[in-house]
Every structure is written in structure tokens, then in C-alpha cells.
Amino acid sequence: MKTRIMYIELKGERLTGDARIGRVKFSKTMKSIHYNGKLFLSLKGSGYKSNFYDEETGEEYWISGYKKDGTDRLYNENSPIYIDEDVQEEYWNDIRNIPEMIGTLRIN
């Protein structure tokens, strides 16, 4: 399976929710994503401010590529974005080009 560092935000019934930067795995068809023990399926354009849903709970998520400037939230707010420990070195060094931030697991 192909892997990639992505932005993952729980939408639930709100416009914003808990958010993370983490490594996801794509299915061969690229229509489903595996992350943190969960399976996310595409909403195929039918979601409101969301594009995937958790197969088990039905909760909706926004899953997208990261932004190099760290402004990943759809609504620019000061809520934290957590960075999974297994990707934080690559995120700060290679993506954001701020190596002095290695060890920081939270944005905002």
C-alpha cells in the first residue's frame, strides 16, 4: 500500500474538530484510507466540509495533503494540530523546513 503524510481532521457535526498530521496508507484503488487502526471511505463528494467517513463509526473527516506553511485547517483558527510522533522529524525537517522544531508535536 502507498503511504503519505496527510492532514486528518474530525468534522463530526461541527465545522472544526480534532486535527492531526500523520502517515496514512491508501488502498490500491485510492478510494479508502487506513490510519491509526481505522478505515476511512470516500464520501464521493457528498460530504459537507468533509471528504471521508470512518467505516466503523460513520464520523466524517477532512483528509487532505498538508500545507507547507502549516495552515491546514479549512477555517483558520488557533485550535491545535497534533503531529504524530512517527512523522514529526520528516514533517519539520523535510516538509516545513524548520528543523529546529523537531520534537514539537503540536502546531498552535
N, C-alpha and C positions, 0 to 999 in steps of 0.2 A: 504494500500500500504506500502511496505517496504521502509524505508528511510536509507540513508547512507551519510556520509560526503565524498565528491568526489572532484577531481581536474577537472575544466572545462576550456578549452582554445579554444577561437575562432580561427579558422585557416583561413577562408575566402580564399583568393588567395595567402596567404603567408605561410611560414613555422611556423611563430610565431604570436601571437596576444594577445589580452586582456585575462587575466587569473584570475581565482577566485578559492577559496576553499569555497564550500557551501554544503548545505544539499539538496540532490536530492531525488525524490520519483520514485520508479520503478513500472512499470505495473506488473500485475500478471504473464505475460509471460516473464518478464525481457527483452523484446525487445524494450521497449520505456522508456524514462526517462522524468520526469517533473521537471523543475527547473525555478524558477523566472518567472512564468507565461508562460513559453514556453514548447512545446512538442518536444522532440528530438527522432528521429527514427534511428535505426541501419542502417549503410551503408553495413552491412553484408560482411565486408572485401574488399569492392570495393573502399574505400576512399584512397587518397594519404595523409599519415600522419594525417588522421582523421578517426573517427570510428562512428560518429553520425552526423546527419544533423537536422537543425531547420525545422520543418514541414512547417512553415509559410513562411520563407524567403529563404530556401534552403541552407543557410550558413552552412559550415562544421565546426565541433568541434572535439577536442580530449577530451573525458571524461573518466577518469580512477580513480582508487584508489589513494589516496595520498601517498607520500613517507614520512616516519617518519623523514628523515633528511632535508626535505624542498626542495629537488632538483627535483621538479615536472616537470619542463619544459623539453620537449624532446631535445631541443637544449639548452644547459646550457648557458644561457645568464643572464644579470643583469636586465632585464625588471621586473617590479613589479608583484607580485601575490597578489591580494586583498583577504582578508578573510572576508566573510560575518559576520556581527555583531552578528547574532544569533548563530553562531557556534564558535566564536573566543575563548571563555573560554574553551570549550571542546577541541578545536584544540591545544591550547597552553598547557593546563594542562594535558590532557589525551593522546593525540597523540604525541606531540613533547616533552612532559615532561620538559617544560620550563615555569613554572607558573609565573615567573617574567615578562613574555612577555604579559600576559593578558592585554588587552586594545590596543595592537598593531594590526592594521587592514591591515598591508601591510608587505610583505616579499620583501627584496631588496630595 
